[in-house]
């Protein structure tokens, strides 16, 4: 495996971490040996969920550039065709998504068009809840991956969300995913630690929330012990991207930082099958063009950097990223150089296991459903494929009887 | 479970910000009914709150262009005033004798959730906070009118960009969904109609003033929830607030923040009828008297600010005097909750969202930092041989589990560690 040279190490961490004069030479083998004593079996698929909060404007992400209606319906906020990154004769990517375009050219990106659910809800909270619980008809308290966690053996490392607050996506009825902040988890030392472990025991007197509080303390100890040494090590090198001063392109964004932590832990063999990272700010009611381009640029750069980092490890072929947002936006601009809440939007699935190309029908700009894009693919089709083909789990306990599938993976 | 202790602990932690040393024991002596009465009665003078000086928040003018000489004092002014404003409110929560007014102000901040990250100007946030205070337990119809005309809320939801020619739906939608009626109690056509009614606002954000420009306003009649009229923003607000769904929705929100964020509100909850006149005091009183208050199934996780303020009260700490304010804000930020910075227009999450492995860590660090700055009078006054059980009275905890008692017993020789374990225990992090 690659030895990360001191020079590369300094370049990788410049600007992010203060590097001491005696920075050690570390190889990827050493990182892997750091702490994981029960690594994920080689070849086990790994899913990374990327949530874009706020409602990403899908029509300015995957752009129907050949359709004159695109320009006439949203004159203030349409892109010029010559700046876009064409994917075929009809659709192009937002100009800011060069990294993702390059992965598309390598056939590693599936774009699922018009994804949503019946009777679209234009509320951020309701709609995100529907996406994360996979229950569009009725409000429930568990996330679809939380229900999957319930079906697996208890393991605090099984599903990890980056951040400090647990997303509903990972909330199960019996157990939930763990939460890992960017800086990692630090546990107290000495007698406090022993007594905190005492507090972490579940008591028969506990109600369910108190039991959850005790579990969170327990998970703090188990996850911290496992991940802390790994987080101190540098992230895997992006093998086929130029290293620039201050980190690779996109390396400073919060999403890139989250994916950096994920990359370190995957490379070290973390027994984690599902990860969750996120980026907010997509609620572009006003002055959309610059704001959305910056965000999409960050998504695209962070993902291409992550895929490149994975390539240099033994897990490169195992990782699949899934990108979604709670809804797309209204086709017609709102006069504030922005767009109001809409309905369906594209999902991106990225990785070596993906059979690159388009899936689902592109919603028509001519036949709008009360001013909005039609939903042409149900998100449960996508989830069912993830559960069945990547997580190798039966669909029914998690989504109920659901027959739809989207075949975006290589056979 | 001793139901008297449970109910008094809930009155103390949910309808206020937790007891100061000695208050829980006095409340137990007084009984549930007298304690409830005390919690619900707004005193003419609040000596504790009077100790907190109002912040000096001024109009800083509009933002100067980047890279000019004026931008630095402007940004410094924003930063200083925002910090002052935040500390002022935390001090009010920690020092007030009457917690309910502060608790309701906090509730309304999470309800009409507006973030200074977009609004930028502390004066607009301060004025909004004063509106929350004014109507904290007052008339909801008047509050809704005031909020429709609130500069910070208008800016937050793009009201100033919404004109007759191109209405912006943001404010109209959230007014129905998150502020007055609740989701799915209106149609998409209603959203579009209300957006037209709410057109024409223009604001001077730095001064937090709004006006309606007749040239930008759509004055035509629209159909809103089945009734066609030429509404004004105020008449539309009145009309929505008068709908039966409003009583149901406000009762649901009170239930969610005061009784349970995990269990649904019973449809026949007394607070719904008690809100018939759209007066908030009777609705909150009804909730405090409800049988649910003594039902052990309705536990609640304390939000980070609630946990922090209750710790300040037990430890007799004043937030603005903590050393130092930047570290305080940093601790709150790590736990995911700083006043004036809700994550989005839906307000902060509730329940298990606050119980992650990450928050367990941050809570330990935060508590350690606080304990070092306290004389721990409340604990030291308890004889060592009684500390394990009696510390529950000091902190207003209904009952320690055997698990937590064992941890506390282990640390009897180390008061700081004892308090750390108590504050981070499941029984203190969760209101039973």
Contacts between the chains, C-beta under 8 A, distances in Angstrom:
chain1	res1	chain2	res2	distance
A	53	B	344	7.7
A	54	B	344	8.0
A	121	B	183	7.4
A	121	B	184	7.5
A	122	B	173	6.9
A	122	B	188	7.0
A	122	B	191	7.5
A	123	B	173	7.4
A	123	B	177	5.3
A	123	B	178	8.0
A	123	B	183	5.3
A	124	B	344	6.7
A	124	B	345	7.5
A	124	B	346	6.7
A	125	B	178	7.8
A	125	B	183	7.6
A	125	B	344	8.0
A	125	B	346	4.5
A	126	B	183	5.2
A	126	B	184	7.6
A	141	B	262	6.9
A	156	B	357	7.4
A	163	B	358	7.4
A	164	B	334	6.3
A	164	B	335	7.1
A	164	B	336	5.2
A	164	B	356	6.6
A	164	B	358	4.4
A	164	B	359	6.2
A	164	B	362	7.0
A	165	B	336	5.0
A	165	B	349	6.4
A	165	B	353	5.1
A	165	B	354	7.3
A	165	B	356	6.4
A	165	B	358	7.9
A	165	B	359	7.6
A	166	B	352	6.3
A	166	B	353	5.4
A	166	B	355	7.4
A	166	B	356	4.8
A	168	B	353	8.0
A	171	B	352	6.2
A	176	B	352	6.7
A	178	B	356	7.3
A	178	B	357	5.0
A	179	B	356	3.5
A	179	B	357	5.5
A	179	B	358	4.5
A	179	B	359	7.6
A	180	B	357	7.3
A	180	B	358	6.6
A	181	B	334	7.4
A	181	B	358	4.5
A	181	B	361	7.7
A	181	B	362	7.9
A	185	B	357	6.3
A	185	B	358	6.6
A	185	B	361	5.2
A	186	B	361	6.1
A	186	B	365	7.7
A	187	B	361	7.0
A	188	B	364	5.8
A	188	B	368	7.9
A	191	B	410	7.5
A	191	B	411	7.1
A	191	B	414	7.3
A	191	B	417	6.7
A	192	B	364	7.8
A	192	B	417	5.6
A	192	B	420	6.5
A	192	B	421	7.8
A	194	B	410	7.5
A	195	B	407	4.6
A	195	B	410	5.3
A	195	B	411	5.6
A	195	B	417	6.8
A	195	B	421	5.4
A	196	B	364	6.9
A	196	B	407	7.8
A	196	B	421	7.2
A	196	B	424	7.1
A	198	B	403	6.7
A	198	B	406	5.8
A	198	B	407	4.0
A	198	B	410	6.7
A	199	B	403	6.9
A	199	B	404	6.2
A	199	B	407	5.0
A	199	B	421	6.1
A	199	B	424	6.6
A	199	B	425	5.5
A	199	B	426	7.0
A	201	B	403	4.9
A	202	B	403	7.7
A	203	B	401	3.8
A	203	B	402	6.2
A	203	B	403	3.9
A	203	B	404	7.4
A	203	B	426	7.7
A	204	B	401	7.9
A	205	B	399	7.4
A	205	B	401	4.0
A	205	B	402	6.9
A	205	B	403	7.7
A	206	B	401	6.4
A	206	B	426	6.3
A	207	B	296	6.8
A	207	B	297	7.3
A	207	B	299	4.7
A	207	B	430	7.4
A	207	B	432	6.9
A	208	B	262	7.8
A	208	B	299	7.7
A	209	B	262	7.3
A	209	B	299	4.8
A	209	B	300	7.4
A	209	B	301	5.5
A	209	B	351	6.9
A	209	B	352	7.0
A	209	B	355	7.2
A	209	B	426	8.0
A	209	B	430	4.6
A	210	B	299	6.9
A	210	B	401	7.6
A	210	B	426	3.9
A	210	B	427	6.5
A	210	B	430	4.8
A	210	B	432	7.3
A	211	B	426	7.4
A	212	B	352	5.3
A	212	B	355	4.8
A	213	B	301	7.4
A	213	B	355	5.2
A	213	B	360	7.8
A	213	B	426	3.8
A	213	B	429	4.8
A	213	B	430	5.5
A	214	B	403	7.6
A	214	B	426	4.9
A	215	B	355	7.8
A	216	B	355	4.5
A	216	B	356	5.7
A	216	B	357	5.4
A	216	B	359	6.7
A	216	B	360	4.5
A	217	B	357	7.9
A	217	B	360	4.7
A	217	B	424	7.4
A	217	B	426	7.9
A	219	B	356	7.9
A	219	B	357	3.9
A	219	B	360	7.5
A	220	B	357	4.3
A	220	B	358	7.7
A	220	B	360	4.3
A	220	B	361	5.3
A	223	B	357	5.4
A	224	B	357	7.7
A	224	B	361	7.4
A	280	B	343	7.9
A	280	B	344	7.9
A	283	B	344	7.9
A	285	B	157	8.0
A	285	B	158	4.7
A	285	B	161	7.6
A	285	B	168	6.1
A	285	B	170	5.0
A	286	B	158	5.3
A	286	B	161	5.4
A	286	B	168	7.6
A	333	B	166	7.7
A	334	B	161	7.7
A	334	B	166	5.6
A	334	B	167	7.4
A	334	B	168	4.9
A	334	B	169	7.3
A	335	B	161	7.1
A	335	B	162	8.0
A	335	B	163	6.5
A	335	B	165	6.2
A	335	B	166	2.3
A	335	B	167	7.8
A	335	B	168	7.1
A	336	B	158	6.0
A	336	B	161	3.5
A	336	B	162	7.4
A	336	B	166	7.2
A	336	B	168	5.4
A	338	B	158	7.5
A	338	B	161	7.7
A	338	B	168	7.6
A	340	B	168	6.7
A	340	B	169	4.5
A	340	B	170	6.9
A	341	B	169	7.1
A	341	B	173	7.1
A	370	B	188	6.4
